[in-house]
Amino acid sequence: MAIIVRMRGFRNFLVHRYGSIDDRKAYKDIKEGLKDFEKVFKAFEDAIERSRK
């Protein structure tokens, strides 16, 4: 999933460059990225539902 790869990349950026990030940009990216969690959760739900059939 491309979304998960981008999430992982952002997480790695935050962890490894914590002191040098632009707080406003990080806040904006995090806020906009929250929508991605809905997509990921939906994909997990769909996969679980398919596995039950």
N, CA, C and O atoms as a Tripos MOL2 file, in Angstrom:
@<TRIPOS>MOLECULE
protein
  212   211    53     0     0
PROTEIN
NO_CHARGES

@<TRIPOS>ATOM
      1 N           0.8430   -1.1970    0.0000 N.3       1 MET1
      2 CA          0.0000    0.0000    0.0000 C.3       1 MET1
      3 C           0.8770    1.2440    0.0000 C.2       1 MET1
      4 O           1.7420    1.4220    0.8570 O.2       1 MET1
      5 N           0.6330    2.0750   -0.9610 N.am      2 ALA2
      6 CA          1.4110    3.3050   -1.0740 C.3       2 ALA2
      7 C           1.1880    4.2300    0.1270 C.2       2 ALA2
      8 O           2.1070    4.9290    0.5560 O.2       2 ALA2
      9 N          -0.0120    4.2300    0.6550 N.am      3 ILE3
     10 CA         -0.3090    5.0940    1.8010 C.3       3 ILE3
     11 C           0.5630    4.7090    2.9900 C.2       3 ILE3
     12 O           1.1290    5.5780    3.6530 O.2       3 ILE3
     13 N           0.6720    3.4350    3.2560 N.am      4 ILE4
     14 CA          1.4600    2.9790    4.4010 C.3       4 ILE4
     15 C           2.9350    3.3190    4.2000 C.2       4 ILE4
     16 O           3.6220    3.6860    5.1530 O.2       4 ILE4
     17 N           3.4180    3.2020    2.9860 N.am      5 VAL5
     18 CA          4.8140    3.5450    2.7060 C.3       5 VAL5
     19 C           5.0550    5.0250    2.9830 C.2       5 VAL5
     20 O           6.0690    5.3900    3.5790 O.2       5 VAL5
     21 N           4.1230    5.8790    2.5500 N.am      6 ARG6
     22 CA          4.2670    7.3220    2.8240 C.3       6 ARG6
     23 C           4.1960    7.6070    4.3250 C.2       6 ARG6
     24 O           4.9480    8.4360    4.8380 O.2       6 ARG6
     25 N           3.2900    6.9170    5.0300 N.am      7 MET7
     26 CA          3.1820    7.1080    6.4820 C.3       7 MET7
     27 C           4.4850    6.7140    7.1670 C.2       7 MET7
     28 O           4.9680    7.4150    8.0570 O.2       7 MET7
     29 N           5.0430    5.5950    6.7470 N.am      8 ARG8
     30 CA          6.2930    5.1270    7.3350 C.3       8 ARG8
     31 C           7.4160    6.1220    7.0550 C.2       8 ARG8
     32 O           8.2320    6.4030    7.9330 O.2       8 ARG8
     33 N           7.4580    6.6490    5.8470 N.am      9 GLY9
     34 CA          8.4740    7.6430    5.5000 C.3       9 GLY9
     35 C           8.3630    8.8900    6.3440 C.2       9 GLY9
     36 O           9.3760    9.4300    6.7900 O.2       9 GLY9
     37 N           7.1420    9.3590    6.5700 N.am     10 PHE10
     38 CA          6.9410   10.5440    7.3990 C.3      10 PHE10
     39 C           7.3350   10.2650    8.8410 C.2      10 PHE10
     40 O           7.9440   11.1080    9.5000 O.2      10 PHE10
     41 N           6.9910    9.0960    9.3220 N.am     11 ARG11
     42 CA          7.3660    8.7130   10.6860 C.3      11 ARG11
     43 C           8.8830    8.6960   10.8300 C.2      11 ARG11
     44 O           9.4240    9.1980   11.8160 O.2      11 ARG11
     45 N           9.5680    8.1190    9.8460 N.am     12 ASN12
     46 CA         11.0230    8.0700    9.8970 C.3      12 ASN12
     47 C          11.6210    9.4700    9.8570 C.2      12 ASN12
     48 O          12.5920    9.7570   10.5570 O.2      12 ASN12
     49 N          11.0430   10.3360    9.0410 N.am     13 PHE13
     50 CA         11.5020   11.7200    8.9770 C.3      13 PHE13
     51 C          11.3680   12.3950   10.3420 C.2      13 PHE13
     52 O          12.2890   13.0650   10.8080 O.2      13 PHE13
     53 N          10.2070   12.2080   10.9770 N.am     14 LEU14
     54 CA          9.9940   12.8160   12.2940 C.3      14 LEU14
     55 C          10.9890   12.3030   13.3280 C.2      14 LEU14
     56 O          11.5200   13.0760   14.1250 O.2      14 LEU14
     57 N          11.2360   11.0100   13.3120 N.am     15 VAL15
     58 CA         12.1170   10.4100   14.3130 C.3      15 VAL15
     59 C          13.5710   10.8300   14.1140 C.2      15 VAL15
     60 O          14.2630   11.1670   15.0740 O.2      15 VAL15
     61 N          14.0220   10.8070   12.8800 N.am     16 HIS16
     62 CA         15.4390   11.0310   12.6280 C.3      16 HIS16
     63 C          15.8180   12.4970   12.4410 C.2      16 HIS16
     64 O          16.9910   12.8490   12.5630 O.2      16 HIS16
     65 N          14.8610   13.3420   12.1530 N.am     17 ARG17
     66 CA         15.1610   14.7630   11.9600 C.3      17 ARG17
     67 C          14.2890   15.6430   12.8500 C.2      17 ARG17
     68 O          13.9230   16.7570   12.4740 O.2      17 ARG17
     69 N          13.9700   15.1430   14.0050 N.am     18 TYR18
     70 CA         13.0310   15.8160   14.9030 C.3      18 TYR18
     71 C          13.4020   17.2690   15.1510 C.2      18 TYR18
     72 O          12.5330   18.1410   15.1250 O.2      18 TYR18
     73 N          14.6630   17.5400   15.3880 N.am     19 GLY19
     74 CA         15.0900   18.9020   15.7350 C.3      19 GLY19
     75 C          15.1060   19.8640   14.5750 C.2      19 GLY19
     76 O          15.1980   21.0730   14.7850 O.2      19 GLY19
     77 N          15.0190   19.3660   13.3550 N.am     20 SER20
     78 CA         15.1520   20.2620   12.2050 C.3      20 SER20
     79 C          13.8830   20.3720   11.3670 C.2      20 SER20
     80 O          13.9350   20.8770   10.2460 O.2      20 SER20
     81 N          12.7540   19.9150   11.8800 N.am     21 ILE21
     82 CA         11.5250   19.9810   11.0860 C.3      21 ILE21
     83 C          10.8300   21.3180   11.2870 C.2      21 ILE21
     84 O          10.9780   21.9630   12.3250 O.2      21 ILE21
     85 N          10.0840   21.7150   10.2940 N.am     22 ASP22
     86 CA          9.2570   22.9170   10.3550 C.3      22 ASP22
     87 C           7.9330   22.5100   11.0070 C.2      22 ASP22
     88 O           7.1480   21.7630   10.4240 O.2      22 ASP22
     89 N           7.7010   23.0030   12.2040 N.am     23 ASP23
     90 CA          6.5100   22.6000   12.9620 C.3      23 ASP23
     91 C           5.2110   22.8670   12.2100 C.2      23 ASP23
     92 O           4.2910   22.0510   12.2530 O.2      23 ASP23
     93 N           5.1290   23.9950   11.5280 N.am     24 ARG24
     94 CA          3.8980   24.3150   10.7980 C.3      24 ARG24
     95 C           3.6550   23.3190    9.6690 C.2      24 ARG24
     96 O           2.5280   22.8670    9.4670 O.2      24 ARG24
     97 N           4.7090   22.9780    8.9370 N.am     25 LYS25
     98 CA          4.5720   22.0220    7.8440 C.3      25 LYS25
     99 C           4.2250   20.6380    8.3960 C.2      25 LYS25
    100 O           3.3770   19.9410    7.8400 O.2      25 LYS25
    101 N           4.8750   20.2450    9.4810 N.am     26 ALA26
    102 CA          4.5860   18.9390   10.0830 C.3      26 ALA26
    103 C           3.1290   18.8820   10.5370 C.2      26 ALA26
    104 O           2.4460   17.8860   10.2980 O.2      26 ALA26
    105 N           2.6510   19.9270   11.1820 N.am     27 TYR27
    106 CA          1.2670   19.9700   11.6400 C.3      27 TYR27
    107 C           0.3080   19.8330   10.4580 C.2      27 TYR27
    108 O          -0.6530   19.0660   10.5100 O.2      27 TYR27
    109 N           0.5860   20.5910    9.3860 N.am     28 LYS28
    110 CA         -0.2620   20.5440    8.1890 C.3      28 LYS28
    111 C          -0.2570   19.1350    7.5950 C.2      28 LYS28
    112 O          -1.3120   18.5970    7.2590 O.2      28 LYS28
    113 N           0.9240   18.5410    7.4670 N.am     29 ASP29
    114 CA          1.0290   17.2000    6.8930 C.3      29 ASP29
    115 C           0.3070   16.1640    7.7500 C.2      29 ASP29
    116 O          -0.3700   15.2790    7.2270 O.2      29 ASP29
    117 N           0.4550   16.2790    9.0590 N.am     30 ILE30
    118 CA         -0.2110   15.3340    9.9610 C.3      30 ILE30
    119 C          -1.7240   15.4870    9.8640 C.2      30 ILE30
    120 O          -2.4490   14.4980    9.7550 O.2      30 ILE30
    121 N          -2.1930   16.7200    9.9040 N.am     31 LYS31
    122 CA         -3.6350   16.9610    9.8500 C.3      31 LYS31
    123 C          -4.2350   16.4360    8.5380 C.2      31 LYS31
    124 O          -5.2900   15.8030    8.5440 O.2      31 LYS31
    125 N          -3.5610   16.7010    7.4290 N.am     32 GLU32
    126 CA         -4.0530   16.2190    6.1390 C.3      32 GLU32
    127 C          -3.9350   14.6960    6.0460 C.2      32 GLU32
    128 O          -4.7640   14.0520    5.4020 O.2      32 GLU32
    129 N          -2.9260   14.1230    6.6740 N.am     33 GLY33
    130 CA         -2.6950   12.6890    6.6160 C.3      33 GLY33
    131 C          -3.6720   11.8650    7.4330 C.2      33 GLY33
    132 O          -3.7500   10.6490    7.2580 O.2      33 GLY33
    133 N          -4.4110   12.4990    8.3130 N.am     34 LEU34
    134 CA         -5.3710   11.7500    9.1270 C.3      34 LEU34
    135 C          -6.4030   11.0430    8.2610 C.2      34 LEU34
    136 O          -6.9140    9.9880    8.6360 O.2      34 LEU34
    137 N          -6.7100   11.6150    7.1140 N.am     35 LYS35
    138 CA         -7.6620   10.9970    6.1950 C.3      35 LYS35
    139 C          -7.1500    9.6440    5.7080 C.2      35 LYS35
    140 O          -7.9290    8.7350    5.4230 O.2      35 LYS35
    141 N          -5.8240    9.5300    5.6190 N.am     36 ASP36
    142 CA         -5.2320    8.2710    5.1650 C.3      36 ASP36
    143 C          -5.5210    7.1320    6.1280 C.2      36 ASP36
    144 O          -5.6520    5.9850    5.7000 O.2      36 ASP36
    145 N          -5.6240    7.4240    7.4170 N.am     37 PHE37
    146 CA         -5.9200    6.3710    8.3860 C.3      37 PHE37
    147 C          -7.2680    5.7270    8.0930 C.2      37 PHE37
    148 O          -7.4190    4.5130    8.2280 O.2      37 PHE37
    149 N          -8.2450    6.5320    7.6930 N.am     38 GLU38
    150 CA         -9.5570    5.9830    7.3540 C.3      38 GLU38
    151 C          -9.4390    4.9800    6.2060 C.2      38 GLU38
    152 O         -10.0650    3.9210    6.2290 O.2      38 GLU38
    153 N          -8.6240    5.3270    5.1980 N.am     39 LYS39
    154 CA         -8.4310    4.4350    4.0540 C.3      39 LYS39
    155 C          -7.7380    3.1420    4.4770 C.2      39 LYS39
    156 O          -8.1080    2.0560    4.0310 O.2      39 LYS39
    157 N          -6.7380    3.2660    5.3350 N.am     40 VAL40
    158 CA         -6.0050    2.0820    5.7940 C.3      40 VAL40
    159 C          -6.9170    1.1820    6.6190 C.2      40 VAL40
    160 O          -6.9350   -0.0320    6.4210 O.2      40 VAL40
    161 N          -7.6750    1.7720    7.5430 N.am     41 PHE41
    162 CA         -8.5840    0.9760    8.3670 C.3      41 PHE41
    163 C          -9.6320    0.2800    7.5050 C.2      41 PHE41
    164 O          -9.9750   -0.8750    7.7550 O.2      41 PHE41
    165 N         -10.1360    0.9730    6.4970 N.am     42 LYS42
    166 CA        -11.1260    0.3750    5.5900 C.3      42 LYS42
    167 C         -10.5140   -0.8010    4.8380 C.2      42 LYS42
    168 O         -11.1630   -1.8320    4.6590 O.2      42 LYS42
    169 N          -9.2720   -0.6520    4.3980 N.am     43 ALA43
    170 CA         -8.5970   -1.7480    3.6940 C.3      43 ALA43
    171 C          -8.4280   -2.9540    4.6170 C.2      43 ALA43
    172 O          -8.6100   -4.0940    4.1890 O.2      43 ALA43
    173 N          -8.0790   -2.7050    5.8870 N.am     44 PHE44
    174 CA         -7.9570   -3.8010    6.8550 C.3      44 PHE44
    175 C          -9.3050   -4.4800    7.0780 C.2      44 PHE44
    176 O          -9.3930   -5.7080    7.0880 O.2      44 PHE44
    177 N         -10.3450   -3.6830    7.2540 N.am     45 GLU45
    178 CA        -11.6860   -4.2470    7.4560 C.3      45 GLU45
    179 C         -12.1050   -5.1030    6.2650 C.2      45 GLU45
    180 O         -12.6520   -6.1920    6.4390 O.2      45 GLU45
    181 N         -11.8470   -4.6060    5.0530 N.am     46 ASP46
    182 CA        -12.2010   -5.3570    3.8480 C.3      46 ASP46
    183 C         -11.4290   -6.6650    3.7780 C.2      46 ASP46
    184 O         -11.9930   -7.6990    3.4180 O.2      46 ASP46
    185 N         -10.1420   -6.6310    4.1180 N.am     47 ALA47
    186 CA         -9.3200   -7.8390    4.0820 C.3      47 ALA47
    187 C          -9.8150   -8.8650    5.1030 C.2      47 ALA47
    188 O          -9.8650  -10.0610    4.8170 O.2      47 ALA47
    189 N         -10.1790   -8.3890    6.2890 N.am     48 ILE48
    190 CA        -10.6890   -9.3010    7.3290 C.3      48 ILE48
    191 C         -12.0050   -9.9180    6.8640 C.2      48 ILE48
    192 O         -12.2340  -11.1170    7.0260 O.2      48 ILE48
    193 N         -12.8610   -9.0880    6.2870 N.am     49 GLU49
    194 CA        -14.1550   -9.5770    5.8160 C.3      49 GLU49
    195 C         -13.9720  -10.6190    4.7150 C.2      49 GLU49
    196 O         -14.6600  -11.6400    4.7130 O.2      49 GLU49
    197 N         -13.0500  -10.3760    3.7750 N.am     50 ARG50
    198 CA        -12.7910  -11.3500    2.7090 C.3      50 ARG50
    199 C         -12.2430  -12.6520    3.2670 C.2      50 ARG50
    200 O         -12.5500  -13.7230    2.7440 O.2      50 ARG50
    201 N         -11.4420  -12.5820    4.3120 N.am     51 SER51
    202 CA        -10.8420  -13.7960    4.8730 C.3      51 SER51
    203 C         -11.8770  -14.6500    5.6100 C.2      51 SER51
    204 O         -11.6600  -15.8440    5.8170 O.2      51 SER51
    205 N         -12.9710  -14.0590    5.9940 N.am     52 ARG52
    206 CA        -14.0210  -14.7950    6.7050 C.3      52 ARG52
    207 C         -14.9280  -15.5670    5.7530 C.2      52 ARG52
    208 O         -15.6910  -16.4290    6.1900 O.2      52 ARG52
    209 N         -14.8540  -15.2710    4.4730 N.am     53 LYS53
    210 CA        -15.7490  -15.9160    3.5010 C.3      53 LYS53
    211 C         -15.1620  -17.2080    2.9980 C.2      53 LYS53
    212 O         -15.7760  -17.8860    2.1740 O.2      53 LYS53
@<TRIPOS>BOND
     1     1     2 1
     2     2     3 1
     3     3     4 2
     4     3     5 am
     5     5     6 1
     6     6     7 1
     7     7     8 2
     8     7     9 am
     9     9    10 1
    10    10    11 1
    11    11    12 2
    12    11    13 am
    13    13    14 1
    14    14    15 1
    15    15    16 2
    16    15    17 am
    17    17    18 1
    18    18    19 1
    19    19    20 2
    20    19    21 am
    21    21    22 1
    22    22    23 1
    23    23    24 2
    24    23    25 am
    25    25    26 1
    26    26    27 1
    27    27    28 2
    28    27    29 am
    29    29    30 1
    30    30    31 1
    31    31    32 2
    32    31    33 am
    33    33    34 1
    34    34    35 1
    35    35    36 2
    36    35    37 am
    37    37    38 1
    38    38    39 1
    39    39    40 2
    40    39    41 am
    41    41    42 1
    42    42    43 1
    43    43    44 2
    44    43    45 am
    45    45    46 1
    46    46    47 1
    47    47    48 2
    48    47    49 am
    49    49    50 1
    50    50    51 1
    51    51    52 2
    52    51    53 am
    53    53    54 1
    54    54    55 1
    55    55    56 2
    56    55    57 am
    57    57    58 1
    58    58    59 1
    59    59    60 2
    60    59    61 am
    61    61    62 1
    62    62    63 1
    63    63    64 2
    64    63    65 am
    65    65    66 1
    66    66    67 1
    67    67    68 2
    68    67    69 am
    69    69    70 1
    70    70    71 1
    71    71    72 2
    72    71    73 am
    73    73    74 1
    74    74    75 1
    75    75    76 2
    76    75    77 am
    77    77    78 1
    78    78    79 1
    79    79    80 2
    80    79    81 am
    81    81    82 1
    82    82    83 1
    83    83    84 2
    84    83    85 am
    85    85    86 1
    86    86    87 1
    87    87    88 2
    88    87    89 am
    89    89    90 1
    90    90    91 1
    91    91    92 2
    92    91    93 am
    93    93    94 1
    94    94    95 1
    95    95    96 2
    96    95    97 am
    97    97    98 1
    98    98    99 1
    99    99   100 2
   100    99   101 am
   101   101   102 1
   102   102   103 1
   103   103   104 2
   104   103   105 am
   105   105   106 1
   106   106   107 1
   107   107   108 2
   108   107   109 am
   109   109   110 1
   110   110   111 1
   111   111   112 2
   112   111   113 am
   113   113   114 1
   114   114   115 1
   115   115   116 2
   116   115   117 am
   117   117   118 1
   118   118   119 1
   119   119   120 2
   120   119   121 am
   121   121   122 1
   122   122   123 1
   123   123   124 2
   124   123   125 am
   125   125   126 1
   126   126   127 1
   127   127   128 2
   128   127   129 am
   129   129   130 1
   130   130   131 1
   131   131   132 2
   132   131   133 am
   133   133   134 1
   134   134   135 1
   135   135   136 2
   136   135   137 am
   137   137   138 1
   138   138   139 1
   139   139   140 2
   140   139   141 am
   141   141   142 1
   142   142   143 1
   143   143   144 2
   144   143   145 am
   145   145   146 1
   146   146   147 1
   147   147   148 2
   148   147   149 am
   149   149   150 1
   150   150   151 1
   151   151   152 2
   152   151   153 am
   153   153   154 1
   154   154   155 1
   155   155   156 2
   156   155   157 am
   157   157   158 1
   158   158   159 1
   159   159   160 2
   160   159   161 am
   161   161   162 1
   162   162   163 1
   163   163   164 2
   164   163   165 am
   165   165   166 1
   166   166   167 1
   167   167   168 2
   168   167   169 am
   169   169   170 1
   170   170   171 1
   171   171   172 2
   172   171   173 am
   173   173   174 1
   174   174   175 1
   175   175   176 2
   176   175   177 am
   177   177   178 1
   178   178   179 1
   179   179   180 2
   180   179   181 am
   181   181   182 1
   182   182   183 1
   183   183   184 2
   184   183   185 am
   185   185   186 1
   186   186   187 1
   187   187   188 2
   188   187   189 am
   189   189   190 1
   190   190   191 1
   191   191   192 2
   192   191   193 am
   193   193   194 1
   194   194   195 1
   195   195   196 2
   196   195   197 am
   197   197   198 1
   198   198   199 1
   199   199   200 2
   200   199   201 am
   201   201   202 1
   202   202   203 1
   203   203   204 2
   204   203   205 am
   205   205   206 1
   206   206   207 1
   207   207   208 2
   208   207   209 am
   209   209   210 1
   210   210   211 1
   211   211   212 2
@<TRIPOS>SUBSTRUCTURE
     1 MET1         2 RESIDUE 1 A MET
     2 ALA2         6 RESIDUE 1 A ALA
     3 ILE3        10 RESIDUE 1 A ILE
     4 ILE4        14 RESIDUE 1 A ILE
     5 VAL5        18 RESIDUE 1 A VAL
     6 ARG6        22 RESIDUE 1 A ARG
     7 MET7        26 RESIDUE 1 A MET
     8 ARG8        30 RESIDUE 1 A ARG
     9 GLY9        34 RESIDUE 1 A GLY
    10 PHE10       38 RESIDUE 1 A PHE
    11 ARG11       42 RESIDUE 1 A ARG
    12 ASN12       46 RESIDUE 1 A ASN
    13 PHE13       50 RESIDUE 1 A PHE
    14 LEU14       54 RESIDUE 1 A LEU
    15 VAL15       58 RESIDUE 1 A VAL
    16 HIS16       62 RESIDUE 1 A HIS
    17 ARG17       66 RESIDUE 1 A ARG
    18 TYR18       70 RESIDUE 1 A TYR
    19 GLY19       74 RESIDUE 1 A GLY
    20 SER20       78 RESIDUE 1 A SER
    21 ILE21       82 RESIDUE 1 A ILE
    22 ASP22       86 RESIDUE 1 A ASP
    23 ASP23       90 RESIDUE 1 A ASP
    24 ARG24       94 RESIDUE 1 A ARG
    25 LYS25       98 RESIDUE 1 A LYS
    26 ALA26      102 RESIDUE 1 A ALA
    27 TYR27      106 RESIDUE 1 A TYR
    28 LYS28      110 RESIDUE 1 A LYS
    29 ASP29      114 RESIDUE 1 A ASP
    30 ILE30      118 RESIDUE 1 A ILE
    31 LYS31      122 RESIDUE 1 A LYS
    32 GLU32      126 RESIDUE 1 A GLU
    33 GLY33      130 RESIDUE 1 A GLY
    34 LEU34      134 RESIDUE 1 A LEU
    35 LYS35      138 RESIDUE 1 A LYS
    36 ASP36      142 RESIDUE 1 A ASP
    37 PHE37      146 RESIDUE 1 A PHE
    38 GLU38      150 RESIDUE 1 A GLU
    39 LYS39      154 RESIDUE 1 A LYS
    40 VAL40      158 RESIDUE 1 A VAL
    41 PHE41      162 RESIDUE 1 A PHE
    42 LYS42      166 RESIDUE 1 A LYS
    43 ALA43      170 RESIDUE 1 A ALA
    44 PHE44      174 RESIDUE 1 A PHE
    45 GLU45      178 RESIDUE 1 A GLU
    46 ASP46      182 RESIDUE 1 A ASP
    47 ALA47      186 RESIDUE 1 A ALA
    48 ILE48      190 RESIDUE 1 A ILE
    49 GLU49      194 RESIDUE 1 A GLU
    50 ARG50      198 RESIDUE 1 A ARG
    51 SER51      202 RESIDUE 1 A SER
    52 ARG52      206 RESIDUE 1 A ARG
    53 LYS53      210 RESIDUE 1 A LYS
